[in-house]
Amino acid sequence: MKLSNPAIATVIGGLTSIVVFFILLSLKALEMNAIVVSSLLAFAATFVITYGTLEFLVFREINRMKDILHRINKDPEEEDADADLIGNAKLKEGLLKYHKKREKEIEKLRKLAAFRKEFIADVSHELKTPIFAAQGFVHTLLDGAIEDKSVRDKFLKKAARSLDGLDVLVQDLVTLSQMEIGEIRMHYEYFDVYHLVEDVVEQFESRAQKKDISIDIAPEKKKSMLVYADPQRIFQVLLNLTSNAINYTDEGGSIKLEVRMKKTEVEVMVTDSGIGIPKEDLDKVFQRFYRVDKSRSRKQGGTGLGLAIVKHIIELHKSNIKVKSKVDKGTTFSFKLPKGKPEPLFQGI
């Protein structure tokens, strides 16, 4: 049974007045009228004190706690409920819910701390490689090898290559960081994505030929393939995907860039006949510093951040990057962009 503040105060006041009545009665020092009046005064005083204590010190704090719990546990997307949503019987439930919510937040913070620790370790490892390499070449020259012109030129070129790799790594880290905190924004416009694909293929043709890799576009362009996106960032995506395809495709292999027209979207795919990605690793390829073959990609100059950047760019376009792969058969990366509007015809006066 639920008791209110007045009821509790009345019970305590009544018990107090009865005790006072019998105590005074046993003393036989007062008349009956005086004993009754004293008992009533004791009742009134006890009632006021008890009610005030419960109302202003106990229940007010409990109600305040309920209100805080209600606001903490309430889903911001839900409609506002009555202020008394959490009653006395639900106070325990509210506390448990609050406790679980804080536990989830603590677990999330632990995961973030572990991720930060792992990321710092990865960055440190990646930075050490080019720094130590350049440092080794420079110290060798300072120790006397600089007098030999052929050795000097060779070592300076290797040191420069290591520093170039370091510069690329730092630039990728800065780009990724800016994307994650929202400093880099997409600049949307209408453009023909097929022309962008042609530019990418043209840029990689000589590199592909050195490995005897064929690189083609499909299908042959028959009409405009306009999309609404950031051309510079989509170009960056295609550069990263095509570069990876060449890195992980053996000599004599093939790479195909394909543009497909859908009803409301344009799908872009980059397919290679390379080493492929194990099924259990497909979810990891977009993580920072992940490499299918670390020795190979490092030799080719990869930072391990390319696909992480690709993922962020595509997600900023409100789309998703997908990957399909079979070991020793090849890999396909694909993403979709919204269709652009046809270019207006120029009309002279």
Phi, psi and omega in degrees: 000134182271125180256138177271171179302312179300321181295315179297316180296322179295316180298313181294319178296320178297315179297320180296315181296323178295316179298315180297319181301311183289327177295313180294323180296322181290334181284335179056031180260346183234157175284166184298320180299319181293322179296317180296315180298317180298320179295319179294319177297320178297320178298312182298314182296316180295319179300311182297313182297314181296313181299315180297318179297313180295316186290314190261341182249323185260294187292329178296319178293321178296316179296324177295319178298319178299316182296319178297314179298320180299316181290326179291315186277344184290134175288124182297340181275346180279160177289151180298134178260176178295153182295336182263028183302319180263107180274181180302320182291338183260004181299315179298317179298320178296319178296319178295320179295318177298318180298316180296321180297317179294324178299317179297319179295319178296319179296321178296318178296322178296317179296319178296321179295319178294319179296317180297318180297316180294320181296316179298320178296318179296315180298316179301317180295316182292326180287326182299321186303303181290328181294313180295324179296310180297320180299318180297316180296317182294316180295325177297318178294318180294334181280003175130343182292346182294340180289333179272112186299318183295319178292319181300310181297319181297314182289324178295321178295319179293320178296318179297321179295319178295319179291326175297319177297321177296319179296317179298317180299313180296318179298318178296319178297317179296315180300313181298316180297317180295324179292319184291328180264003173084015180284331179265123179247151179280140178250098188279144172199168178271130177206163181272109184292335179296320177297323178297317179297319178299320179296320179295314180299317180298323181291330184258000184302313183293321179294321178292322181295326179298332178258008181057043179252129177276138180229118188230166175243139178221147348280180175294139184291129179242335180210172181297139179238069184283141173228164177247103185197185176267107185299323181295318181286323177293324175299319177298320178299311182294324177297314181296315182294318181290321177298316177298319181300319179291319180302320188256015176248129181285167179303139180086001181278190182217152177226137180229129173255124187235140177238120181244132178273124175252185182296310181238000184224165173239125181260132179244131182229143174237115184241136176232165178253034188277205189287342179078174182234130177302145183304320183289347181256359184300326180283350185261347189297338181265005177280153178300136174067012176284137176223135176293315178228098188299318183294320183290312184292326178294322179296326180277355177095014181287145180264346184081009181248351185305309183288331176295320177293317178303313181301315181295318181297313181295321179293327175292342174269013180059037179226184180228145174264129181244153180222135173232138184202151172226135181301131180067007178247329180129176185222146175232124171254137181216153175207161182239146177232148179294142179297144176268169179275148177300144180291134179292142179286140178286132179239122178279167180274000000 
